[in-house]
């Protein structure tokens, strides 16, 4: 440390530093900072983008965000126990996703690790992120190597992230308060960045994904070479390893003809490439090519997506109309509450999570409360918090409550139609004053959060019956987003493939047989997304390794109904739907078969089908 302090003093005095006394990239960053007139001893004031500016930034970087989040989560799970936090910036050094370790309680890290924070050299001086972006290489910046002495307690490492064409599109940083670090952590950081680039390639819309290797590949591995071909067979993307091995550069051109890279004709690949295909490069090197699964979250090649217009969007829900509504909701969520409506199992909680993660408050907490799942005598204390001894059985430490926990983030009130009337009055006051007082106390606390509410009930009908406050309804109904039932959605296969990609994790996702794909589109799915997901989880567990999922892999009672659909003289599909009466008969048959299997136990049958108990009661009581 004393050596670095001496180097800083020498630099401040305008004298030349000894050769190799400081990493060249860090020295050049110091020189850039000095050229901007920055002081080495100033207090760092972390500025951040907010509102529409932040929303536009996140939308512009949606492809990077959707590719990075799952890999960053896994990296964070691996290193958080060692005290490391993780941060993703765009190519202009603006934070777009953060994961803050609870072991780092320094207020400075809390200020820097916020979505929208401006972390460029002009704002905070030398950092690992700025050096990684400027030099396009992995960089470590420890303690006093930061230009601004204010950051001397931070020990950081960062590596650039490349887009599908090899341009630098962001930086991935890890930061700790401890200078001790295993080199293995830095290897994990660099591997994570490579995985993010590969994921972005797999998200390209209408692209044909190929995995290359010197031996046949059975699935996507961290060290796989991955390329993407367009409809004409030209190379439009390649990850770093593939670019290096193939000797190609896509940074200055839109595409490279297949024949310029491979000596093997494109026709050799065929259409499926389910079996390894041997390709020869012009230099005589031979590589095996295998079909790679596109990610369920797909974006268009050549530009990043917002949440509008395509059923192949990073969050599809199986219907492009939902994405249009989601994009509109994101425009107002920091100014108006969002009310999500839909039947049980349509994905209201998934939608709330997606809205939060793509909103200006994404760096804050998402606090969820299911108003129907908590006893009426407990929901008030859960929501508003309480002081020690406020009531019999109260914790000696008290509790802040969900309203205060959500400060700076998003509060999600699921099944708000089940909230007791007395509590509705208190909630309305909080929403009007933005202040909350815990049970047993008189002091109020300021709160600022985004609000998302959801229900499967008709709130206007509840108002007519005197079970829901009209003024609260108008307060929470800032923007209404309706999720249609699965039987009303237009692209269930996109949704199904998204679920399979989620189940696969780092494995190559399964794909559906033609027979099962047709059956999924035909079926009514009374349990909606929950039922479809349970069915696919079951099939994924039962199917043979590396084989497509078939009807035979589904639960027995679901097989019976789907096979009946397949053999019906009036098949069900989304262009020629069956009558409501026919759909109800098939749904009731499935429910009755499942009840029989579980000896009439409604709870077990509902859990097995992935639907609510109330759905079973409703379907059985309805005349068909």
C-alpha positions in Angstrom: 0.0 0.0 0.0 2.8 2.4 0.8 4.3 1.9 -2.6 1.0 2.8 -4.2 0.7 5.9 -2.0 4.2 7.0 -3.2 3.2 6.4 -6.8 0.1 8.5 -6.4 2.1 11.3 -4.9 4.6 11.1 -7.8 1.8 11.2 -10.3 0.1 14.2 -8.5 3.4 16.1 -8.6 3.6 15.6 -12.4 6.6 13.4 -12.3 7.1 10.3 -14.5 6.3 6.9 -12.8 8.9 4.2 -12.8 8.5 1.7 -15.7 6.2 -1.2 -14.9 5.3 0.3 -11.5 1.6 0.4 -12.4 -0.5 -1.5 -14.9 -0.4 0.3 -18.2 -4.2 0.4 -18.6 -4.6 1.8 -15.1 -1.9 4.4 -15.7 -3.6 5.5 -18.9 -6.9 5.8 -17.0 -5.2 8.0 -14.4 -3.9 10.2 -17.2 -7.4 10.5 -18.8 -8.8 11.4 -15.4 -6.2 14.1 -14.8 -6.8 15.4 -18.3 -10.4 15.9 -17.3 -9.3 17.9 -14.3 -10.5 15.3 -11.7 -9.0 15.4 -8.2 -7.5 12.3 -6.7 -8.9 13.2 -3.3 -12.5 14.4 -4.1 -15.7 13.0 -2.6 -17.4 10.8 -5.1 -21.1 11.7 -5.8 -22.8 8.8 -7.5 -25.2 10.3 -10.0 -27.8 8.1 -11.7 -30.3 8.0 -14.5 -34.0 7.9 -13.5 -37.4 7.9 -15.0 -37.8 7.8 -18.8 -34.0 8.1 -19.4 -33.4 5.0 -17.4 -36.3 3.2 -19.0 -34.9 3.9 -22.5 -31.5 2.7 -21.4 -32.8 -0.6 -20.1 -35.0 -1.1 -23.2 -32.0 -0.4 -25.4 -29.9 -3.0 -23.5 -32.7 -5.6 -23.2 -30.9 -8.2 -25.2 -27.8 -7.9 -23.0 -29.9 -7.9 -19.8 -32.0 -10.9 -20.6 -28.9 -12.9 -21.6 -26.9 -11.8 -18.6 -29.3 -12.2 -15.7 -29.4 -16.0 -15.4 -25.6 -16.3 -15.7 -25.0 -13.4 -13.3 -27.3 -15.1 -10.8 -25.2 -18.3 -11.0 -21.9 -16.3 -10.7 -23.3 -14.4 -7.7 -24.4 -17.6 -6.0 -20.8 -18.9 -6.4 -19.0 -15.8 -5.1 -21.4 -14.0 -2.7 -20.3 -16.2 0.2 -16.8 -14.8 -0.2 -18.1 -11.3 0.0 -18.2 -10.3 -3.7 -20.9 -8.2 -5.3 -21.6 -8.3 -9.1 -22.4 -5.4 -11.4 -23.3 -5.2 -15.1 -22.8 -2.0 -17.1 -23.5 -1.0 -20.6 -20.8 0.1 -23.0 -21.0 3.6 -21.6 -20.3 2.5 -18.0 -23.9 2.9 -16.7 -25.1 0.2 -14.3 -28.0 -1.8 -15.7 -28.0 -4.8 -13.3 -26.6 -5.2 -9.8 -26.3 -8.0 -7.2 -25.1 -6.7 -3.9 -23.6 -9.0 -1.3 -25.0 -8.5 2.2 -21.4 -9.0 3.5 -20.5 -5.6 2.0 -22.2 -3.0 4.2 -20.1 0.0 3.1 -22.5 2.8 2.1 -20.4 3.7 -0.9 -20.9 0.3 -2.5 -24.7 0.6 -1.8 -24.6 4.0 -3.7 -22.6 2.6 -6.6 -24.5 -0.7 -7.0 -27.8 0.8 -8.1 -29.4 0.5 -11.5 -28.8 3.7 -13.5 -25.6 4.7 -11.6 -23.2 6.6 -13.8 -19.8 4.9 -13.3 -17.6 6.3 -16.1 -14.3 7.9 -15.5 -15.7 11.4 -15.8 -18.0 10.6 -12.9 -16.0 8.4 -10.5 -12.5 8.1 -11.9 -10.6 4.9 -12.6 -12.5 1.7 -12.1 -12.1 -1.9 -13.3 -15.2 -1.4 -15.5 -13.8 1.7 -17.2 -10.4 0.0 -17.8 -12.0 -3.2 -19.1 -14.1 -1.2 -21.6 -11.3 1.1 -22.7 -8.7 -1.7 -23.1 -11.1 -4.5 -24.1 -9.5 -6.9 -21.6 -9.8 -8.3 -18.1 -8.6 -5.8 -15.6 -8.1 -5.7 -11.8 -8.1 -2.4 -9.9 -7.3 -2.7 -6.2 -7.5 -0.2 -3.4 -5.4 2.9 -4.1 -5.1 1.9 -7.8 -8.5 3.7 -8.1 -7.9 7.2 -9.2 -10.2 8.6 -6.6 -9.0 7.9 -3.0 -12.6 7.7 -2.0 -12.7 4.2 -3.5 -9.6 2.9 -1.7 -11.6 0.3 0.2 -12.8 -1.4 -3.0 -11.1 -4.2 -4.7 -12.5 -4.8 -8.2 -12.1 -6.9 -11.3 -14.0 -6.5 -14.6 -14.0 -8.1 -18.0 -15.7 -6.8 -21.2 -18.8 -8.5 -22.7 -18.9 -9.0 -26.4 -22.1 -8.9 -28.5 -22.9 -11.6 -31.1 -20.7 -9.8 -33.7 -17.8 -9.3 -31.3 -18.3 -5.6 -30.4 -17.9 -4.6 -26.8 -21.4 -4.0 -25.4 -20.8 -3.9 -21.7 -18.7 -4.9 -18.7 -19.1 -7.4 -15.9 -17.6 -6.3 -12.6 -17.1 -8.0 -9.2 -16.2 -6.0 -6.2 -15.1 -6.9 -2.7 -13.9 -5.1 0.5 -11.1 -7.7 0.8 -7.9 -7.6 -1.2 -7.6 -11.4 -0.8 -9.0 -13.2 -3.9 -8.4 -16.6 -5.5 -7.5 -16.5 -9.1 -10.3 -19.0 -9.6 -12.9 -16.2 -8.9 -11.5 -14.2 -11.8 -11.7 -17.2 -14.1 -15.4 -17.6 -13.1 -15.9 -13.9 -14.0 -14.4 -14.3 -17.4 -16.3 -17.5 -18.1 -19.5 -15.8 -17.1 -18.9 -13.0 -19.7 -18.3 -15.6 -22.4 -21.5 -17.4 -21.5 -23.4 -14.1 -21.8 -22.1 -13.6 -25.3 -23.1 -17.2 -26.3 -26.6 -16.6 -24.7 -27.0 -13.5 -26.8 -26.2 -15.5 -29.9 -28.8 -18.1 -29.0 -31.4 -15.4 -28.6 -31.1 -14.2 -32.2 -34.4 -14.3 -34.0 -34.7 -16.5 -37.1 -31.1 -17.6 -36.7 -29.8 -21.2 -37.2 -27.5 -22.0 -34.2 -24.6 -24.4 -34.7 -22.2 -25.7 -32.1 -18.7 -26.6 -33.3 -16.1 -28.9 -31.8 -13.2 -31.2 -32.7 -15.3 -34.0 -31.4 -19.1 -34.6 -31.4 -20.9 -32.4 -28.9 -24.0 -33.7 -27.0 -25.0 -30.4 -25.5 -24.1 -26.8 -24.9 -20.9 -26.6 -22.8 -19.1 -23.5 -21.4 -16.2 -24.0 -23.9 -18.4 -24.7 -27.0 -17.8 -22.8 -30.2 -21.2 -21.3 -31.2 -22.1 -19.6 -34.5 -25.3 -18.4 -36.0 -26.4 -18.6 -39.7 -29.1 -16.5 -41.3 -31.7 -17.9 -43.7 -29.2 -17.8 -46.6 -26.7 -19.7 -44.6 -24.3 -16.8 -44.1 -22.5 -16.4 -40.8 -24.0 -13.5 -38.8 -22.7 -14.2 -35.3 -19.9 -16.1 -33.5 -18.8 -16.3 -29.9 -15.2 -15.4 -29.0 -13.8 -19.0 -29.2 -15.5 -19.6 -32.6 -14.2 -16.3 -34.0 -10.6 -17.2 -33.0 -10.7 -20.8 -34.3 -12.4 -19.9 -37.5 -10.3 -16.8 -38.0 -13.3 -14.5 -38.7 -14.2 -11.0 -37.7 -17.8 -9.8 -37.9 -17.3 -6.4 -36.3 -17.0 -4.5 -39.6 -19.5 -6.5 -41.7 -23.0 -7.7 -41.5 -22.3 -11.3 -42.5 -19.7 -13.7 -44.0 -20.7 -16.2 -46.7 -20.6 -19.8 -45.5 -18.2 -20.8 -48.4 -15.6 -18.2 -47.3 -15.2 -20.0 -44.0 -15.9 -23.7 -44.8 -14.7 -25.8 -47.6 -17.7 -28.0 -47.1 -20.8 -27.0 -49.1 -23.7 -25.6 -47.0 -26.0 -28.3 -48.4 -24.1 -30.8 -46.4 -25.7 -29.5 -43.2 -29.2 -30.5 -44.3 -32.0 -29.0 -42.3 -32.0 -30.6 -38.9 -28.3 -31.4 -38.1 -29.5 -33.6 -35.2 -26.5 -35.9 -35.9 -22.9 -34.6 -36.0 -21.9 -33.2 -39.4 -18.2 -33.0 -40.3 -17.2 -29.6 -41.7 -13.8 -28.8 -43.2 -12.2 -25.3 -43.1 -10.2 -24.0 -46.0 -7.0 -24.6 -44.0 -7.8 -28.3 -43.7 -9.0 -28.3 -40.1 -12.1 -30.4 -39.6 -14.8 -29.7 -37.0 -18.1 -31.4 -36.0 -21.2 -29.3 -36.3 -24.4 -30.0 -34.2 -27.6 -28.1 -34.1 -27.8 -25.7 -31.1 -31.0 -24.8 -29.5 -32.1 -21.2 -29.7 -32.9 -19.7 -26.4 -36.6 -19.3 -25.7 -35.9 -15.6 -25.1 -35.2 -14.4 -28.7 -34.4 -11.0 -30.0 -33.9 -9.7 -33.5 -30.5 -9.8 -35.0 -29.2 -6.4 -35.7 -31.0 -4.5 -33.0 -32.2 -4.9 -29.4 -35.8 -5.3 -28.4 -38.1 -3.5 -26.0 -41.1 -5.4 -24.8 -43.3 -4.9 -27.8 -44.4 -6.6 -30.9 -43.0 -10.1 -31.1 -44.0 -13.4 -29.7 -40.3 -14.4 -29.8 -39.5 -11.7 -27.3 -37.3 -12.5 -24.2 -40.5 -12.8 -22.2 -43.1 -14.1 -24.5 -46.1 -15.4 -22.4 -47.3 -17.1 -25.7 -49.1 -14.0 -27.0 -47.7 -10.9 -28.6 -50.6 -8.8 -27.2 -49.4 -9.4 -23.7 -46.0 -8.0 -24.7 -47.6 -4.9 -26.0 -49.4 -4.4 -22.8 -46.3 -5.1 -20.8 -44.3 -2.5 -22.7 -47.0 0.1 -22.0 -47.0 -0.9 -18.3 -43.2 -0.3 -18.2 -43.7 3.2 -19.5 -45.9 4.2 -16.5 -44.9 1.9 -13.7 -42.8 4.5 -12.0 -45.7 6.9 -12.0 -48.9 4.8 -11.8 -49.8 1.5 -10.1 -50.3 -1.5 -12.4 -53.2 -3.8 -11.9 -52.7 -7.3 -13.4 -55.9 -9.3 -14.1 -56.3 -12.9 -15.1 -57.5 -16.4 -14.1 -55.6 -18.4 -11.6 -52.4 -19.8 -13.1 -52.1 -17.3 -16.0 -48.7 -16.0 -14.8 -49.6 -12.9 -12.8 -46.7 -13.4 -10.4 -44.3 -14.0 -13.3 -45.6 -10.8 -14.9 -45.0 -8.9 -11.7 -41.5 -10.2 -11.4 -40.8 -9.3 -15.1 -42.2 -5.8 -14.7 -40.1 -5.2 -11.6 -36.9 -6.5 -13.2 -37.3 -4.3 -16.2 -38.4 -1.2 -14.3 -36.5 1.8 -13.0 -36.7 0.2 -9.5 -35.1 -3.1 -10.6 -32.1 -2.5 -8.3 -34.5 -2.3 -5.3 -36.3 -5.2 -3.7 -39.4 -6.9 -5.0 -41.7 -7.6 -1.9 -44.6 -9.9 -2.5 -47.7 -10.5 -0.4 -50.5 -12.9 -1.2 -53.5 -11.4 0.4 -55.5 -14.7 0.1 -52.8 -16.9 1.7 -52.3 -15.1 5.0 -54.9 -15.2 7.8 -56.9 -12.0 8.3 -55.5 -11.5 11.8 -51.9 -11.6 10.5 -52.0 -9.7 7.2 -52.1 -6.3 8.9 -48.8 -6.9 10.8 -47.2 -8.5 7.7 -48.1 -5.4 5.6 -47.6 -2.5 8.1 -45.1 -4.0 10.5 -45.2 -3.6 14.3 -43.3 -2.5 17.3 -42.0 -4.9 20.0 -44.9 -6.0 22.2 -47.5 -4.5 19.9 -49.7 -7.6 20.3 -49.6 -11.0 21.9 -47.1 -13.1 20.2 -45.3 -10.2 18.6 -41.5 -10.6 18.0 -39.3 -8.9 20.6 -37.5 -7.2 17.7 -40.6 -6.0 16.0 -40.9 -6.0 12.2 -40.7 -3.3 9.6 -43.5 -4.7 7.4 -43.7 -5.2 3.7 -44.6 -1.6 3.0 -41.3 -0.4 4.4 -39.4 -3.3 3.1 -40.5 -2.3 -0.4 -39.0 1.2 -0.1 -36.9 1.9 -3.2 -38.3 -1.1 -5.0 -41.7 -2.7 -5.9 -44.6 -3.9 -3.7 -46.6 -6.7 -5.3 -50.0 -7.4 -3.7 -51.3 -10.6 -5.1 -55.0 -11.5 -4.9 -55.8 -8.0 -3.6 -59.5 -8.8 -4.1 -59.2 -10.9 -0.9 -57.8 -8.1 1.3 -60.1 -7.4 4.3 -62.1 -4.2 4.1 -60.5 -2.7 7.3 -57.1 -3.2 5.8 -58.1 -1.6 2.5 -58.8 1.7 4.3 -55.3 1.7 5.9 -53.6 0.8 2.5 -55.5 3.6 0.8 -54.1 6.1 3.3 -50.6 4.8 2.7 -50.9 5.2 -1.0 -52.3 8.7 -0.7 -49.7 10.0 1.9 -46.7 7.7 1.1 -46.3 7.3 4.9 -46.7 4.2 7.0 -47.0 3.8 10.8 -46.3 0.3 12.3 -48.8 -1.3 14.7 -48.3 -0.1 18.2 -46.5 3.1 17.1 -47.3 6.7 16.3 -44.3 7.6 14.3 -44.8 7.5 10.5 -42.1 6.5 8.0 -41.8 7.8 4.4 -42.0 5.1 1.8 -41.5 5.2 -2.0 -42.3 2.1 -4.0 -43.8 1.0 -7.3 -47.1 -0.8 -6.8 -48.3 -3.9 -8.7 -51.6 -5.5 -7.7 -53.1 -8.7 -9.1 -56.4 -10.5 -8.8 -58.5 -13.2 -10.5 -61.7 -11.7 -9.2 -63.9 -9.0 -10.8 -63.2 -6.0 -8.6 -66.2 -4.0 -9.9 -68.5 -6.9 -8.9 -66.9 -6.9 -5.4 -67.5 -3.1 -5.2 -71.2 -3.6 -6.0 -71.4 -6.2 -3.2 -69.7 -3.9 -0.7 -66.6 -6.1 -0.5 -64.1 -3.8 -2.0 -63.6 0.0 -1.6 -64.3 1.9 -4.8 -61.8 4.6 -4.0 -59.0 2.0 -3.5 -60.0 0.4 -6.8 -59.4 3.8 -8.6 -56.2 4.3 -6.7 -54.7 0.9 -7.8 -56.1 0.8 -11.3 -53.6 3.2 -12.8 -52.8 0.8 -15.7 -54.7 -2.4 -16.2 -52.9 -5.3 -17.8 -55.0 -8.4 -18.6 -53.4 -11.8 -19.0 -55.7 -14.1 -21.2 -56.1 -17.7 -20.3 -53.9 -20.2 -22.2 -56.9 -21.3 -24.3 -57.0 -17.8 -25.7 -53.3 -17.3 -26.5 -52.0 -17.6 -30.0 -48.5 -19.1 -29.6 -48.3 -21.7 -26.9 -45.3 -23.4 -28.4 -43.1 -20.3 -27.7 -44.3 -20.4 -24.1 -43.7 -24.1 -23.9 -40.2 -23.8 -25.3 -39.5 -21.0 -22.9 -40.5 -23.3 -20.0 -38.2 -26.1 -21.3 -35.3 -23.6 -21.6 -35.8 -22.6 -18.0 -35.9 -26.3 -17.0 -32.7 -27.0 -18.9 -30.5 -24.6 -17.1 -27.1 -24.9 -18.7 -28.1 -28.0 -20.7 -29.4 -27.8 -24.2 -33.2 -27.5 -23.9 -35.5 -30.3 -24.9 -37.7 -30.0 -27.9 -41.2 -31.2 -28.5 -42.3 -33.9 -30.9 -44.7 -32.8 -33.6 -47.4 -34.9 -32.0 -47.0 -33.3 -28.6 -46.6 -29.8 -30.1 -50.0 -30.2 -31.8 -51.6 -31.5 -28.7 -50.3 -28.6 -26.6 -51.8 -26.2 -29.0 -55.1 -28.0 -29.1 -55.7 -28.5 -25.4 -57.8 -26.1 -23.3 -55.4 -26.0 -20.2 -57.9 -25.2 -17.5 -54.9 -24.8 -15.1 -53.3 -22.3 -17.5 -49.5 -21.7 -17.2 -49.2 -23.6 -13.9 -50.7 -26.7 -15.4 -48.6 -26.6 -18.6 -45.4 -26.1 -16.6 -46.2 -29.0 -14.3 -46.9 -31.2 -17.3 -43.6 -30.3 -19.0 -41.6 -30.8 -15.7 -43.1 -34.3 -15.5 -42.3 -35.0 -19.1 -38.8 -33.7 -18.8 -38.1 -36.0 -15.9 -39.7 -39.1 -17.6 -38.3 -38.8 -21.1 -35.1 -40.5 -22.2 -31.9 -38.3 -22.2 -31.4 -36.2 -25.4 -34.8 -37.4 -26.8 -37.7 -35.1 -27.8 -40.7 -35.0 -25.4 -43.7 -37.0 -26.6 -47.2 -37.6 -25.5 -46.1 -40.8 -23.8 -43.9 -38.8 -21.4 -46.9 -36.9 -19.9 -48.9 -37.9 -16.8 -51.3 -40.8 -17.6 -54.5 -38.8 -17.1 -53.3 -36.0 -19.3 -52.2 -38.5 -22.0 -55.8 -39.8 -22.2 -57.4 -36.5 -22.8 -54.7 -35.3 -25.3 -54.9 -38.5 -27.2 -58.7 -38.1 -27.3 -58.1 -34.7 -28.8 -55.7 -36.1 -31.4 -58.1 -38.8 -32.5 -61.2 -36.6 -32.5 -62.9 -36.0 -35.8 -63.1 -32.3 -34.9 -59.5 -31.6 -33.8 -59.0 -28.6 -31.6 -56.6 -25.9 -32.7 -56.2 -22.2 -32.4 -57.5 -21.4 -35.9 -60.6 -23.7 -35.7 -61.6 -23.9 -32.0 -64.0 -26.4 -30.6 -67.2 -25.3 -28.9 -67.1 -24.2 -25.3 -69.3 -27.2 -24.4 -66.7 -29.6 -26.0 -63.8 -27.9 -24.2 -65.7 -28.1 -20.8 -66.4 -31.8 -21.4 -62.7 -32.6 -22.0 -61.6 -30.5 -19.0 -64.2 -32.2 -16.7 -63.0 -35.6 -17.9 -59.4 -34.8 -17.0 -60.5 -33.4 -13.6 -62.7 -36.4 -12.8 -60.0 -38.9 -13.8 -57.4 -37.1 -11.6 -59.9 -37.1 -8.6 -60.4 -40.8 -9.0 -56.7 -41.4 -9.0 -56.4 -39.5 -5.7 -59.5 -41.1 -4.1 -61.5 -37.9 -4.3 -58.9 -35.7 -2.5 -59.4 -32.3 -4.1 -56.2 -30.8 -2.7 -54.0 -33.5 -4.1 -55.8 -33.5 -7.5 -55.4 -29.7 -7.8 -51.7 -29.9 -6.9 -51.2 -32.6 -9.5 -53.0 -30.7 -12.2 -51.3 -27.5 -11.3 -54.6 -25.7 -10.8 -56.4 -24.1 -7.8 -58.9 -26.1 -5.8 -61.5 -23.4 -6.6 -61.0 -24.2 -10.3 -62.0 -27.8 -9.7 -65.1 -26.8 -7.7 -66.0 -24.3 -10.4 -65.5 -26.7 -13.3 -67.5 -29.5 -11.6 -70.4 -27.3 -10.7 -70.8 -25.8 -14.2 -73.4 -27.6 -16.4 -71.9 -29.1 -19.6 
